[in-house]
Amino acid sequence: MKLVRFGPVGKEAPGVLLEDGTRLDCRAVAQDWNEAFFAHGGLERLAAWLAANASTAPRVPSDARWASCVARPSKIICIGLNFVDHAKETGKDIPTEPVIFFKATTALCGPNDDVHIPIGGTKLDWEVELAFVIGKEARHVPTEKALEYVAGYSLHNDYSERAFQLEHGGQWVKGKSCDTFAPLGPYMATRDEVPDPQNLAMKLEVNGVLRQNGHSKNMVFGVAHLVSYLSRYMTLLPGDVISTGTPAGVGLGFNPPIYLREGDVVSLSIDKLGASRQRVVQER
């Protein structure tokens, strides 16, 4: 299944994407794709409902906004420097343990929403990333069972304001958490649709120019390892989003660096997870 959400900001509703590109309104089976849904057998209930009702369920208008594919989670956890080539381009050592930081949940937005250069920001950067959504509460999960705790996978652009991140002291989170800095979707593909999360091509273009051309097989720490590792240090709740890092080709890695400006268009995709597109606007 491919879970989507649709509707204007603040009034998003749950749906699914069919193979023919049609979106179904799923408010008859769930209030939202949120922690309660994932925690209480929601995916199984949705599958049964679709089997009985897909042909007659209401269709979503084709012009309806694509919202983030899951509702605001309890946390968005990100993994830094998780590709060898990206670590090298930023001048950092390859991590021996996952580098963890958080992204504010208020950064979450739709996959095709505008991304805002924040007030005072001067170095807006892109990062195509594979994200996954936790399907059940996870604590001290062994690696060999870790993928059983994943509900599904999604495309994520981990936007960064590099000046805030690297020049304003403290931790990375303030350069990662501005509004619109976490476009997620267009959909969450359930685990059965992505049998091997370490076998996915990843691409990102800026104004039609290819900037990132990577592959999830090149992660330093794969999805199963990350679920197990993170669950040692915190409880992962259903609906939590974990973003697994980016390959080489970010703006910071160029000499001189290349950063986004108002009017630029960022397009990205991951195998089996669709594509998204964000236009850059200046926050005023």
C-alpha positions in Angstrom: 0.0 0.0 0.0 1.0 3.6 -0.6 -0.3 5.9 2.2 -0.9 9.6 1.3 -2.4 12.6 3.0 -4.2 15.4 1.2 -5.9 18.7 1.7 -5.0 22.3 2.8 -2.6 23.0 5.6 -4.2 22.2 9.0 -7.0 20.2 7.4 -5.1 17.2 6.0 -6.9 13.9 5.6 -5.7 10.3 5.1 -5.7 8.5 1.8 -4.0 5.9 -0.3 -2.5 6.0 -3.8 -3.6 3.3 -6.3 -1.4 2.0 -9.1 -3.3 4.0 -11.7 -2.5 7.2 -9.9 -5.9 7.7 -8.2 -6.0 8.8 -4.6 -8.7 7.3 -2.4 -10.2 9.2 0.6 -9.7 6.9 3.6 -11.4 8.9 6.3 -14.0 6.1 6.6 -11.3 3.8 8.1 -8.9 6.2 10.0 -8.8 9.7 11.4 -5.2 10.1 10.2 -2.0 8.2 9.6 -0.7 8.9 13.1 0.7 7.2 16.2 -2.6 5.7 17.2 -3.2 4.3 13.7 0.1 2.5 13.5 0.0 1.4 17.1 -3.4 -0.4 16.9 -3.3 -2.6 13.8 -4.1 0.2 11.5 -2.2 -1.1 8.4 -4.0 -4.5 8.7 -7.3 -2.8 9.2 -6.7 -0.5 6.2 -5.7 -3.5 3.9 -9.0 -5.3 4.8 -11.0 -2.1 4.2 -9.4 -1.5 0.8 -10.1 -5.1 -0.2 -13.8 -4.5 0.4 -14.2 -0.9 -0.5 -11.5 0.3 -3.0 -13.9 0.2 -5.9 -16.5 2.4 -4.3 -14.5 4.6 -1.9 -14.5 8.4 -2.7 -11.8 9.7 -4.9 -9.6 12.6 -4.0 -9.8 15.5 -6.5 -6.7 15.5 -8.7 -5.9 19.1 -7.8 -5.9 18.5 -4.0 -2.7 19.4 -2.3 -0.3 16.5 -1.4 0.4 16.7 2.3 3.2 15.0 4.3 2.5 11.3 3.9 2.2 10.8 7.7 0.9 13.1 10.4 3.2 15.0 12.7 5.1 12.3 14.6 6.4 12.4 18.2 9.9 12.9 16.7 11.9 13.1 13.5 15.4 11.6 14.0 18.1 12.2 11.4 21.4 10.4 10.8 24.4 12.5 9.8 27.3 11.6 7.6 25.8 8.2 6.8 27.3 8.0 3.3 31.1 7.7 2.9 31.2 10.0 -0.1 29.1 12.7 1.7 31.4 12.5 4.8 34.4 13.0 2.6 32.9 16.0 0.7 32.2 17.8 4.0 35.7 17.0 5.3 34.5 14.8 8.1 35.7 11.4 9.3 33.6 8.4 8.4 31.5 7.7 11.6 32.2 4.6 13.7 28.8 5.0 15.3 25.7 6.7 13.9 25.6 10.5 14.2 22.2 11.4 15.6 20.4 14.7 15.5 16.7 15.8 15.7 14.6 17.8 13.3 11.7 19.8 14.8 8.4 18.2 13.9 7.1 21.6 12.8 9.5 21.4 9.9 7.2 18.7 8.3 5.4 19.7 5.2 4.0 18.4 1.9 6.3 16.9 -0.8 5.5 19.7 -3.3 5.2 22.6 -0.9 7.5 25.6 -1.3 10.6 25.6 0.8 11.3 28.9 2.6 14.7 30.6 3.0 14.3 31.6 6.6 14.7 35.2 7.7 18.4 35.7 8.2 19.3 32.5 6.3 21.9 32.7 3.5 23.0 29.1 2.9 20.0 26.9 2.1 21.1 23.4 1.1 19.4 20.2 -0.1 19.8 16.6 0.9 17.8 13.7 -0.7 17.2 11.0 1.9 15.5 7.7 2.5 13.2 8.0 5.5 11.3 5.2 7.2 8.4 5.2 9.6 8.2 3.1 12.8 5.2 0.8 12.9 5.3 -0.4 16.5 7.0 0.6 19.8 10.7 -0.3 19.7 13.0 -0.7 22.6 16.3 -2.7 22.5 15.4 -4.3 19.2 17.9 -6.9 17.9 19.2 -6.1 14.4 17.9 -9.4 12.9 14.3 -8.4 13.9 14.7 -4.7 13.3 12.9 -4.4 9.9 9.8 -5.9 11.5 9.4 -2.6 13.4 9.3 -0.6 10.1 5.8 0.4 8.8 7.2 1.8 5.5 9.5 4.1 3.6 9.3 7.5 2.1 11.2 10.2 0.2 12.5 13.1 2.3 14.5 16.2 1.5 16.5 17.1 4.7 16.9 20.8 4.0 19.6 22.6 5.9 20.4 26.3 6.5 24.1 25.8 6.7 24.9 29.2 8.4 22.5 28.4 11.2 23.8 24.8 11.4 27.6 25.4 11.3 28.2 29.1 12.1 25.8 29.9 15.0 27.3 27.6 17.6 25.8 24.7 19.4 24.2 21.6 17.8 22.9 21.1 14.2 19.2 21.1 15.1 18.6 24.8 14.5 20.0 24.6 11.0 17.7 21.7 10.3 14.4 22.7 11.9 13.0 25.7 10.1 9.5 25.5 8.8 9.2 23.6 5.5 12.6 21.9 6.0 11.1 18.4 6.0 9.0 17.7 2.9 8.0 14.1 3.2 6.3 12.0 0.5 4.6 11.8 -1.9 3.6 8.6 -0.1 4.8 6.1 2.5 5.2 2.7 0.8 4.5 -0.1 3.2 7.4 -2.5 4.0 6.1 -5.2 1.6 6.6 -2.8 -1.3 10.2 -2.2 -0.5 11.7 -5.6 0.2 15.3 -4.3 0.4 15.8 -0.7 1.6 19.5 -1.0 0.8 18.8 -1.4 -2.9 17.4 2.0 -3.9 18.7 4.6 -6.3 18.5 8.2 -5.1 18.6 11.4 -7.2 18.3 15.1 -6.8 18.3 17.9 -9.4 18.4 21.7 -8.9 16.9 23.7 -11.8 17.3 20.5 -14.0 20.9 20.0 -13.2 21.8 16.6 -11.5 23.4 17.3 -8.2 23.0 14.0 -6.3 23.1 10.5 -7.8 23.5 8.0 -5.0 22.3 4.6 -3.8 21.1 3.4 -0.5 23.6 0.4 -0.7 26.3 2.9 0.2 25.0 3.8 3.6 27.5 3.4 6.4 24.7 2.1 8.7 21.7 0.5 7.1 18.1 0.7 8.1 18.1 -2.5 10.3 21.2 -1.3 12.1 19.7 2.1 12.7 16.4 0.8 14.2 18.4 -1.4 16.6 20.9 1.3 17.5 18.4 4.0 18.1 16.1 1.7 20.2 19.0 1.3 22.7 18.9 5.0 23.6 15.2 6.0 23.2 11.8 4.4 22.7 10.8 4.6 19.1 7.0 5.2 18.9 4.7 4.2 16.1 4.7 7.0 13.5 8.2 8.2 14.3 10.2 9.2 11.2 13.9 8.4 10.9 15.8 9.9 8.0 18.9 7.9 7.0 21.4 10.4 5.6 22.3 11.7 2.2 24.9 10.8 -0.5 27.4 13.2 -2.0 26.4 16.2 -4.0 25.1 18.7 -1.5 25.7 22.4 -2.0 28.1 22.5 0.8 30.4 20.0 -0.9 31.1 22.1 -4.0 34.1 24.4 -4.3 32.9 27.1 -3.9 29.7 26.0 -2.2 26.4 26.3 -4.1 23.3 27.4 -2.2 19.7 27.8 -3.1 18.2 31.1 -4.1 14.6 32.3 -4.5 13.1 30.9 -7.6 15.2 27.7 -7.7 13.4 24.4 -8.2 14.6 21.2 -6.4 13.4 17.9 -7.8 14.2 14.5 -6.2 13.3 10.9 -6.3 14.1 7.5 -4.9 13.3 4.1 -6.5 9.9 2.8 -5.4 9.1 5.9 -3.4 8.2 8.4 -6.1 9.3 12.0 -6.7 8.8 15.4 -5.2 9.5 19.0 -6.2 10.0 22.1 -4.1 10.2 25.8 -5.3 12.4 28.1 -3.2 10.8 31.2 -1.8 12.2 33.9 0.5 10.4 34.1 3.9 9.5 37.7 4.6 
